Amino acid sequence: MDLKRQLATIPLFANLDDGEYASLAAICTSRDYRRGTEIFSENDPGDGFYILVSGRVKIYKLSADGREQILHILGPGEPFGEAAVFAGSNFPASAVALAASTVFFIPREPFVDLINRMPQLAMNMMASMSRRMKKFAGMIEALSLKEVPARLAAHMIFLSEREDGGDEIRLSISKAQLASILGTIPETLSRILKKMSAGGYIEVKGPKIRIHDKNGLEALATGLEKL
């Protein structure tokens, strides 16, 4: 598949015309990263942004005492590092490849020039950043106001809805990484999963989780029930 056709499959670049895809392709480069390779570090110059083509990427921050807080686990088609492009600032977090990954890199200055000439591209970027901000707002609310069982229940509901509302979800990250996303430790996460299983809310088989009581999970997520 040529670069223009690949760019056309990315939601961020939806509804552009052929000439606009050609302009994007002219400034876009492809980069490959091995598992565990740092793509950029917090406070590196935000000289462009990335779009994940294949693989999986973790966005995270480190606290002063070295504790890791995972902000996002990204899959194919998702952009990252784009906030620094508009702010003209350094990257606010770090990114590392969780698996062998291919990304598109789009440099800041020529991309800003394209946005000035492509209204649809500007609208797409605004929509993407709005979705990211909404997700951040939910994360901040959960970490500051909800107990860990409620955070986990809400996350499982999110995964279920992302997979078309099915009763079975599959964790694509380790339980240690999930614990980091939820702002807890793996031991606490394991205890809560066992309690949810014993309470009939879910059934855990390795990375697969089957939801038996979605209404109960929603009650846990909103605080109407306690585990």
NORTAJO-V838692 format. One record per residue. N is the residue number from 1. RES is the residue in three letters. PSI is psi in whole degrees, -180 to 180 (999 if undefined). Layout:
BEGIN
((N | RES | PSI) (N | RES | PSI))
END
This chain:
BEGIN
((1 | MET | 130) (2 | ASP | 167) (3 | LEU | -41) (4 | LYS | -43) (5 | ARG | -36) (6 | GLN | -44) (7 | LEU | -34) (8 | ALA | -19) (9 | THR | -8) (10 | ILE | 125) (11 | PRO | -36) (12 | LEU | -28) (13 | PHE | 27) (14 | ALA | 150) (15 | ASN | 30) (16 | LEU | 162) (17 | ASP | 174) (18 | ASP | -40) (19 | GLY | -35) (20 | GLU | -38) (21 | TYR | -38) (22 | ALA | -39) (23 | SER | -40) (24 | LEU | -44) (25 | ALA | -31) (26 | ALA | -25) (27 | ILE | -3) (28 | CYS | 136) (29 | THR | 151) (30 | SER | 136) (31 | ARG | 142) (32 | ASP | 140) (33 | TYR | 136) (34 | ARG | 160) (35 | ARG | 132) (36 | GLY | -3) (37 | THR | 133) (38 | GLU | 127) (39 | ILE | -46) (40 | PHE | 160) (41 | SER | 154) (42 | GLU | 134) (43 | ASN | 2) (44 | ASP | 152) (45 | PRO | 132) (46 | GLY | 74) (47 | ASP | 4) (48 | GLY | -177) (49 | PHE | 173) (50 | TYR | 154) (51 | ILE | 126) (52 | LEU | 122) (53 | VAL | -46) (54 | SER | 155) (55 | GLY | -153) (56 | ARG | 138) (57 | VAL | 139) (58 | LYS | 131) (59 | ILE | 127) (60 | TYR | 165) (61 | LYS | 154) (62 | LEU | 135) (63 | SER | 173) (64 | ALA | -29) (65 | ASP | 10) (66 | GLY | 5) (67 | ARG | 136) (68 | GLU | 133) (69 | GLN | 113) (70 | ILE | 129) (71 | LEU | -41) (72 | HIS | 147) (73 | ILE | 116) (74 | LEU | 146) (75 | GLY | 177) (76 | PRO | 139) (77 | GLY | -10) (78 | GLU | 137) (79 | PRO | 157) (80 | PHE | 151) (81 | GLY | 7) (82 | GLU | -25) (83 | ALA | -38) (84 | ALA | -27) (85 | VAL | -45) (86 | PHE | -34) (87 | ALA | -19) (88 | GLY | 35) (89 | SER | -176) (90 | ASN | 163) (91 | PHE | 132) (92 | PRO | -6) (93 | ALA | 179) (94 | SER | 158) (95 | ALA | 134) (96 | VAL | 145) (97 | ALA | 124) (98 | LEU | -16) (99 | ALA | 169) (100 | ALA | 124) (101 | SER | 147) (102 | THR | 133) (103 | VAL | 156) (104 | PHE | 135) (105 | PHE | 130) (106 | ILE | 114) (107 | PRO | 149) (108 | ARG | -59) (109 | GLU | -50) (110 | PRO | -28) (111 | PHE | -42) (112 | VAL | -38) (113 | ASP | -41) (114 | LEU | -41) (115 | ILE | -38) (116 | ASN | -20) (117 | ARG | -7) (118 | MET | 92) (119 | PRO | -39) (120 | GLN | -39) (121 | LEU | -41) (122 | ALA | -43) (123 | MET | -41) (124 | ASN | -43) (125 | MET | -42) (126 | MET | -42) (127 | ALA | -42) (128 | SER | -44) (129 | MET | -32) (130 | SER | -42) (131 | ARG | -41) (132 | ARG | -41) (133 | MET | -38) (134 | LYS | -41) (135 | LYS | -41) (136 | PHE | -42) (137 | ALA | -42) (138 | GLY | -39) (139 | MET | -44) (140 | ILE | -43) (141 | GLU | -45) (142 | ALA | -45) (143 | LEU | -31) (144 | SER | -28) (145 | LEU | -23) (146 | LYS | 149) (147 | GLU | 164) (148 | VAL | -43) (149 | PRO | -38) (150 | ALA | -39) (151 | ARG | -44) (152 | LEU | -44) (153 | ALA | -44) (154 | ALA | -38) (155 | HIS | -40) (156 | MET | -37) (157 | ILE | -41) (158 | PHE | -46) (159 | LEU | -40) (160 | SER | -45) (161 | GLU | -33) (162 | ARG | -27) (163 | GLU | 41) (164 | ASP | 29) (165 | GLY | 15) (166 | GLY | 162) (167 | ASP | -11) (168 | GLU | 129) (169 | ILE | 156) (170 | ARG | 125) (171 | LEU | 121) (172 | SER | 3) (173 | ILE | 166) (174 | SER | 161) (175 | LYS | -28) (176 | ALA | -40) (177 | GLN | -39) (178 | LEU | -41) (179 | ALA | -40) (180 | SER | -42) (181 | ILE | -38) (182 | LEU | -1) (183 | GLY | 36) (184 | THR | -166) (185 | ILE | 157) (186 | PRO | -37) (187 | GLU | -42) (188 | THR | -42) (189 | LEU | -45) (190 | SER | -41) (191 | ARG | -41) (192 | ILE | -41) (193 | LEU | -41) (194 | LYS | -40) (195 | LYS | -40) (196 | MET | -38) (197 | SER | -45) (198 | ALA | -31) (199 | GLY | -2) (200 | GLY | 8) (201 | TYR | -42) (202 | ILE | 170) (203 | GLU | 127) (204 | VAL | 126) (205 | LYS | 92) (206 | GLY | -129) (207 | PRO | -5) (208 | LYS | 137) (209 | ILE | 122) (210 | ARG | 128) (211 | ILE | 121) (212 | HIS | -24) (213 | ASP | 83) (214 | LYS | -37) (215 | ASN | -39) (216 | GLY | -40) (217 | LEU | -42) (218 | GLU | -37) (219 | ALA | -39) (220 | LEU | -43) (221 | ALA | -33) (222 | THR | -3) (223 | GLY | 4) (224 | LEU | -24) (225 | GLU | 154) (226 | LYS | 145) (227 | LEU | 999))
END
